[in-house]
Amino acid sequence: MEALNSPNDAAPVLVIGAGPVGLTMACELARHGARCRIIDRAPEPSQTSRALAIFPRTLEILETMGVVEPFLDGGLPLHGLSLHHGAEQIGQVDFNSVASPFPFALALPQSETERLLSEHLTRHGIAIERGVELTALMQNSDAVRAVLRHSDGREEIVETPWLIACDGAHSTTRHALGMDFTGAQYDESFILADVQLASSLVRDRIHLFLGADGLLGLFPFKENRWRIVANIPPQSREQTLPEVTFEEVQRLLERRAPSGYRASDPVWLSRFHISHRKVREFRQLRVFLAGDSAHIHSPAGGQGMNTGMQDAFNLAWKLALVVGGAAPTQLLASYHAEREPVASEVLNLTDRITRMATMRNSLAQNVRDFLLPRVSGIDFVGNKIADRLAELAVNYRKSPIVENHGVGKLKAGDRAPDADLRDESSQARRLFELFRAPRHVLLIFLGTAAAAATSEQIGSALQGLPENTVDSYRITRGRSNLPAELRDLSGLAHAAYGLTSGGSVLVRPDGYIGYRSDGFDPIPLREYLARTFVVA
Ligand SMILES: Cc1cc2nc3c(=O)[nH]c(=O)nc-3n(C[C@H](O)[C@H](O)[C@H](O)COP(=O)(O)OP(=O)(O)OC[C@H]3O[C@@H](n4cnc5c(N)ncnc54)[C@H](O)[C@@H]3O)c2cc1C
């Protein structure tokens, strides 16, 4: 057995698992300046397509991470979802109207997502240690002790201050900590096939066919390929399911899609049971769970990978501040407080979609098929569904680390919206560009203020904060001559933040509003910052 690595010579964070969630975690820790080690028991990256849809909020975080371009180059934008009953379209949800620079879902096989994130991690100077498996762990209030088995059989014991379990649905970490994974398995099994498809369907939308004997989902992706997903009514709850045959896939197409659709050239056929489960706590002492290790849902709605990547995006900046000594460890309690309700909500949403899509009672099916065209056609409903699938409706308003002063639709805990501005040399700047800095961003909207917040006032609010933790910008509205770093000529940025008369907003590094006030008062802002950071 190899000598024990002490916490001092090891990286302060050990990430278990190099799936999409572990990779996001490691990339984000690196971007925020925290060293980490990432291991995966698989000797090679996975080659299967699994999660196919990357939703707008995830594309936004990829943009913040500085890696969205190769995703956009490699993926196929899907502008909405069409519901069909036989040859008739009975409803639709459109992503075009979602308020995001990426108003579409991007179809890209998960193997590609993992490849692009791995390459990005390499650019951060971090190599994935493959063929290294976590086999056991224990912890106390000072450190986590993890046993790692290398592919040559060697065992290594690592002591690390923090361990992040991104080790998937069958998480070794979760088992080792004896954490319950509460939920159940669906009776239905599902068939999945990646094929070429001859059909009359447009290739920029997801198509769902609701039929008497079940659901058929057709998802286009690059190279003229389609993902077919279909539920199979339960015959037994046996775990061992027969292999899928290509003939079975073609028969499903014939039964559930309009006539004449033909599949060919299958590259991946799979049959699986799905479950909906969640841990009660996303953290146990010095161990955090993220992604499938903490929550698994039905693939209906395609939320699993997206939600997991956002778990990592939520945790990384907090952990980086803590390991860098810039924030107190109490900040980390907000990870569970913020992400557990999101996972619960995703579980409920995907469960409802699954039960509705796979209902077998013909009366209930008739009610569903009667109601769907009516409700999904209503803009309000359609937009709400699109926002939820896009994960733009997520907010942390109830978080213990957000603070709201004043009124307005937008509140602390909400995702900070994008807006177009001009800088001092009249160059166009987007707020989302500013949010790419791995720091908090203080926006002081001057609105109709007769006098600008002075640099002394801003300085007094930020005094004594750890270095490089908060950027600040004053923003004028219209043609004001007040001193400021940015100008909101149209007034749309002020309006987007509900601060036409002025106010202040502190945007966290994950793009959510930590603090919002209808005015600029350095004292409560200073108190908020003093709770968030370690202040000299
Ligand atoms: C057929 C299918 C279709 C899906 N479709 C979608 C979709 O359309 N949209 C969507 O959002 N989600 C979808 N999902 C879900 C999505 O694939 C998962 O949510 C996603 O993979 C979770 O990522 P993760 O990083 O948490 O876990 P995983 O991807 O499971 O990665 C875990 C990693 O940890 C490693 N590991 C495990 N144990 C250990 C250990 N003890 N030591 C070291 N390493 C370990 C594994 O080798 C693996 O690389 C689908 C899933 C399936 C199976």
The ligand as an SDF file (V2000), in Angstrom:
LIG
                    3D

 53 58  0  0  0  0  0  0  0  0999 V2000
  -30.0920    6.0310  -21.8670 C   0  0  0  0  0  0  0  0  0  0  0  0
  -29.9500    7.3320  -21.1540 C   0  0  0  0  0  0  0  0  0  0  0  0
  -30.4270    8.4980  -21.7380 C   0  0  0  0  0  0  0  0  0  0  0  0
  -30.3130    9.7130  -21.0850 C   0  0  0  0  0  0  0  0  0  0  0  0
  -30.7630   10.8600  -21.6810 N   0  0  0  0  0  0  0  0  0  0  0  0
  -30.6040   12.0560  -21.0550 C   0  0  0  0  0  0  0  0  0  0  0  0
  -30.9700   13.2870  -21.6700 C   0  0  0  0  0  0  0  0  0  0  0  0
  -31.4450   13.3220  -22.8000 O   0  0  0  0  0  0  0  0  0  0  0  0
  -30.7600   14.4480  -20.9880 N   0  0  0  0  0  0  0  0  0  0  0  0
  -30.1850   14.4750  -19.7430 C   0  0  0  0  0  0  0  0  0  0  0  0
  -29.9890   15.5770  -19.1770 O   0  0  0  0  0  0  0  0  0  0  0  0
  -29.8290   13.3240  -19.1350 N   0  0  0  0  0  0  0  0  0  0  0  0
  -30.0140   12.1220  -19.7640 C   0  0  0  0  0  0  0  0  0  0  0  0
  -29.5980   10.9700  -19.1690 N   0  0  0  0  0  0  0  0  0  0  0  0
  -29.0060   11.0420  -17.8580 C   0  0  0  0  0  0  0  0  0  0  0  0
  -27.5400   11.4060  -17.9470 C   0  0  0  0  0  0  0  0  0  0  0  0
  -26.8580   10.4850  -18.7470 O   0  0  0  0  0  0  0  0  0  0  0  0
  -26.9920   11.4410  -16.5500 C   0  0  0  0  0  0  0  0  0  0  0  0
  -27.8020   12.3090  -15.7780 O   0  0  0  0  0  0  0  0  0  0  0  0
  -25.5510   11.9220  -16.5300 C   0  0  0  0  0  0  0  0  0  0  0  0
  -24.6850   10.9910  -17.1140 O   0  0  0  0  0  0  0  0  0  0  0  0
  -25.1090   12.1500  -15.0820 C   0  0  0  0  0  0  0  0  0  0  0  0
  -23.7800   12.5440  -15.0700 O   0  0  0  0  0  0  0  0  0  0  0  0
  -22.8460   12.2280  -13.8300 P   0  0  0  0  0  0  0  0  0  0  0  0
  -21.5360   12.8420  -14.1730 O   0  0  0  0  0  0  0  0  0  0  0  0
  -23.5340   12.6070  -12.5750 O   0  0  0  0  0  0  0  0  0  0  0  0
  -22.7380   10.6480  -13.7680 O   0  0  0  0  0  0  0  0  0  0  0  0
  -22.1590    9.6270  -14.8380 P   0  0  0  0  0  0  0  0  0  0  0  0
  -22.3000   10.1400  -16.2110 O   0  0  0  0  0  0  0  0  0  0  0  0
  -22.7510    8.3130  -14.5160 O   0  0  0  0  0  0  0  0  0  0  0  0
  -20.6020    9.6060  -14.5210 O   0  0  0  0  0  0  0  0  0  0  0  0
  -20.1050    8.9930  -13.3580 C   0  0  0  0  0  0  0  0  0  0  0  0
  -18.6280    8.6960  -13.5750 C   0  0  0  0  0  0  0  0  0  0  0  0
  -18.0870    8.2310  -12.3520 O   0  0  0  0  0  0  0  0  0  0  0  0
  -17.2560    7.1150  -12.5930 C   0  0  0  0  0  0  0  0  0  0  0  0
  -17.2640    6.3020  -11.3680 N   0  0  0  0  0  0  0  0  0  0  0  0
  -18.3020    5.6260  -10.8330 C   0  0  0  0  0  0  0  0  0  0  0  0
  -17.9360    5.0420   -9.6870 N   0  0  0  0  0  0  0  0  0  0  0  0
  -16.6360    5.3460   -9.4890 C   0  0  0  0  0  0  0  0  0  0  0  0
  -15.6970    5.0260   -8.4710 C   0  0  0  0  0  0  0  0  0  0  0  0
  -16.0260    4.2690   -7.4230 N   0  0  0  0  0  0  0  0  0  0  0  0
  -14.4330    5.5010   -8.5750 N   0  0  0  0  0  0  0  0  0  0  0  0
  -14.0770    6.2740   -9.6350 C   0  0  0  0  0  0  0  0  0  0  0  0
  -14.9310    6.5970  -10.6330 N   0  0  0  0  0  0  0  0  0  0  0  0
  -16.1970    6.1510  -10.5510 C   0  0  0  0  0  0  0  0  0  0  0  0
  -17.8840    6.4120  -13.7830 C   0  0  0  0  0  0  0  0  0  0  0  0
  -16.9400    5.6330  -14.4800 O   0  0  0  0  0  0  0  0  0  0  0  0
  -18.3930    7.5920  -14.6030 C   0  0  0  0  0  0  0  0  0  0  0  0
  -17.4480    8.0330  -15.5510 O   0  0  0  0  0  0  0  0  0  0  0  0
  -29.7150    9.7530  -19.8090 C   0  0  0  0  0  0  0  0  0  0  0  0
  -29.2250    8.5790  -19.2250 C   0  0  0  0  0  0  0  0  0  0  0  0
  -29.3350    7.3780  -19.8900 C   0  0  0  0  0  0  0  0  0  0  0  0
  -28.8020    6.1160  -19.2520 C   0  0  0  0  0  0  0  0  0  0  0  0
  1  2  1  0
  2  3  1  0
  2 52  2  0
  3  4  2  0
  4  5  1  0
  4 50  1  0
  5  6  2  0
  6  7  1  0
  6 13  1  0
  7  8  2  0
  7  9  1  0
  9 10  1  0
 10 11  2  0
 10 12  1  0
 12 13  2  0
 13 14  1  0
 14 15  1  0
 14 50  1  0
 15 16  1  0
 16 17  1  0
 16 18  1  0
 18 19  1  0
 18 20  1  0
 20 21  1  0
 20 22  1  0
 22 23  1  0
 23 24  1  0
 24 25  2  0
 24 26  1  0
 24 27  1  0
 27 28  1  0
 28 29  2  0
 28 30  1  0
 28 31  1  0
 31 32  1  0
 32 33  1  0
 33 34  1  0
 33 48  1  0
 34 35  1  0
 35 36  1  0
 35 46  1  0
 36 37  1  0
 36 45  1  0
 37 38  2  0
 38 39  1  0
 39 40  1  0
 39 45  2  0
 40 41  1  0
 40 42  2  0
 42 43  1  0
 43 44  2  0
 44 45  1  0
 46 47  1  0
 46 48  1  0
 48 49  1  0
 50 51  2  0
 51 52  1  0
 52 53  1  0
M  END
$$$$
